[in-house]
Every structure is written in C-alpha cells, then in structure tokens.
Amino acid sequence: MKSLFPTYADKFETVIVEDVKKPDAYDNVVQGVDIVVHMASPLPGTATDYEGEILIPARDGIVNMLKAASKAPTVRRVVTTSSSVAVVDRKFPEDVPYVC
C-alpha cells in the first residue's frame, strides 16, 4: 500500500494481529488511530473444518475489531473488506464455472 500511495506512506501503518479470535486482540493496535481498515480473514487453503477454521475466526475477528474500535476514543471510521470466499459455494462443482 505504501508503494502504491507514496505521498501518504507516512500517514498509515499495517499491523498483523496474530490471533484475531482473542477478545482483546485489537485493543492495543487501535489506540491512537483515526481510521481502522480491516482487511483480514482466514482463507480456506487446507482447512478441513470450514466452520471452525474459516467462518468462526472470520466472524470473531471482525467482531473483536469492532469492539476494540468502539472503545478507542480516537477512532472515527472503520472500513471492512470482504473476500471472494464470502460468495463461494463449496457445494458447487469445481469443474463448472461459478458466476455470482
């Protein structure tokens, strides 16, 4: 992102939150920031338990971030993004083009 927008490179930072499922995972990283852009979500990869490894961590991650942002006095805006995985039907045959 910094190389795409070099004029604003000093205006933002990226942070990796190791375990988004922890209720306090975002508490420290949102302190002192104006805007939070949440771009994280587990990707299927080799997941065998889709609900436990993908859906629940994705849900808990965004909820935990929103709770932390709501407690941080400086946060004025929150931006969340999604993933193409959100519209993929795992029951759909893989050899058929998928159009949503």
Order of alpha helices (4+ residues) and beta strands (2+ residues): beta-alpha-beta
